[in-house]
């Protein structure tokens, strides 16, 4: 039996001399606390509850109410709910609201309308404390929950996602990269899909809005700053015809294979030497190439043809990427341009000719004077020598 108050206070009086009026009296207060036994099973307020939830949504969808005649806020009253049928995919969970003792039924894995538009759950409620031996949980301690799933316009899904292809970096403009494929999860709505470019950092691609064919609008370049670790990434959208329309995003990774499309470059392009230098090793030159092996080093270093009575310098290869320019004699103070060609190892190879500017300077007391007031450009010297040679031949 449930008591209005689980605590009683009794005043007990004792008299001596057999309770005669001339006797003395004493009183004491006795406090009696009554522990509630769990002698009432919780019962649902109705046999069936209804809930509606949109597909793809999570959260609490319904609160289940129970009554219990045991003392509130005790283990004999507090409810413990469990789902005993209808939850094979573990899409639902139920927890007790500690303030109201209600069962909060939640969707924890989004539901799919196209798989199942209805779910029926069987819920059981018990107490934290066990029932006393002669009391049992009856039919009213279970209830069903009818859940209706509402259809939502979902965005198309790309298959696969991400997508990956491998292409040479120099394929012609207008080449087909691939045809993307997206399907609409809303199979009962019979929607159409159109495609568009979402993110194309270098502006290299286009997509057919109807059939999803991706083509090139520019030359793909592996050496572009938009390419990372040989991979170019673009994003595409698939938009359905729903109202409002829903959108899905697909990622495309294009791995670019290297082609020998970069000439090697030479560094440095300026060198200085004293006109009375004892060490005629002028400068160490290096070469670099943006391409990958085998389209880079080993490099071939060569001097362009020199006319005149004798050569003034030569170039010696040091290793696969470096060479050294050596003067064959001391030169007068002037600025000289030395054309040097560098060829990579690609098939076919690419050659780049760069002029090394050599400043021959006057050196006194550790000071280098490289002013070109009396300088003669080496190309002018070579022209004069050529003209002199032609004049001598004509005279002869």
VENMO-V117767 format. One record per run of one state. SS is the DSSP state (a for helix, b for strand, c for the rest). FROM is the first residue (numbers start at 1). LEN is the number of residues. If there is no record, write none. Layout:
SS;FROM;LEN
SS;FROM;LEN
This chain:
c;1;6
b;7;9
c;16;1
a;17;3
c;20;5
b;25;9
c;34;9
b;43;2
c;45;3
b;48;7
c;55;4
b;59;6
c;65;1
b;66;2
c;68;11
b;79;7
c;86;6
b;92;5
c;97;6
b;103;5
c;108;10
b;118;10
c;128;11
a;139;3
b;142;9
c;151;6
b;157;2
c;159;4
b;163;6
c;169;7
b;176;4
c;180;2
b;182;2
c;184;9
b;193;7
c;200;5
b;205;3
c;208;5
b;213;4
c;217;11
b;228;1
c;229;2
b;231;10
c;241;6
b;247;11
c;258;7
b;265;3
c;268;2
b;270;5
c;275;6
b;281;8
c;289;11
b;300;4
c;304;9
b;313;5
c;318;4
b;322;6
c;328;6
b;334;10
c;344;7
b;351;14
c;365;2
b;367;3
c;370;8
a;378;18
c;396;1
